[in-house]
Amino acid sequence: MKLPNCSTCNYSFRWKELFFTFGSKKCPNCGVYQFITAQKRRQSVWVSPIAAAASAIFLQWAGLPFSITIPIVLTVVVLALLLNPFFLEFTEKEEPLF
């Protein structure tokens, strides 16, 4: 997995610079605002809920008690959020979501 680069100067962003990025990020190298592509914004909206639902369904199907299922589901959601910066793509122009 690789972190995204600035579409202007090809600066490679660091993980901690992207963890709380929701719409745009100013490149620390060239100063140009980078926008998350519309496709990646649509995909990122579904990552945590799908991961949580899929793990909860699987764990309940496996017969684990609810007291064990909740911590595992929360761990899966946190892991999905921590890995999210690796799946971002940037563009120089803000794209409409639909």
N, C-alpha and C positions, 0 to 999 in steps of 0.2 A: 504494500500500500504506500501511496505517495501523497504528500500534502500538495495542494494546488499552488500554482505559480501565478504571479501578476501577469495579466495579459499584455501589459505595456512593456515592462522592463525585464520580465521573466524572473523576478525575485521569488524565491521559494519561502513561502510563509511558514512560520513555526506553529506548532500545535496550540500553544497558549495564546497566540494572537488570534486564532480562529475559533476558540471554544465558545465564546459568547457572540459570535457573528450571526446576525439574523437577516440582514438585508444587504448592507454594503460594508465594505472595509477599505479604509485608506491605506494604500501601500506605503510602508515606512521608507522605502527606497526612493521612489519617484514622486510620491504624493498624489497619484491619480486614484480616484475612487474606483474600487472594483465591486461589481454587483454579482450576486449569485445568480446563475442562469435560471430561467423559469422552470426548466425541466428538473433541475436539482432541488429547487424550492418545493415543487410538487412532490417529489420523491421523499424529501426529508420530513414532510408533514406526516407521512404514513409509517415511518420506520419504527418509532417507539410504540405506538399503539398496536401495530401488527406483531412486533416482537413480544409485547406483553400478553396479547390475546393468545398467540400461538403457544407460548410457554405455559400459560395458565391452563389452556385446554389440554395440552399434552400432560401436564403434571396431574391434573384432575383425572384424566383418563388412566394414568399410571397408578392411581389409587393412593397418592400421597395425601396426608391430611392438610387441611387449609392452613394450619399454623406453619407448615413447612413451605407450602406453595407460595404464600405472599412474599417471604424474603427472597426466594429464588426469582420470582417475577420482577421484583424491584431491582435485583442485581442485573437481570437481563436488560431492563430499561436503562439503568445507569451505564452499562457497557455500550448500549446502542448510542447513547448521548456522547460518551467519550470517544467513540469511533467516528461520529458524524463529521468532524473536520476533514477526515481522509476522503470523504465522498463529495466534497464541494468542488464546484467549477466556477471560475470567474469570467466575466466579460466586462468590457469598458462601458457598455450601454445598459441601462436598466430595461429589462424585457417585461412586457405585460404577462401576467400570470396565465391569462386565458386568451 
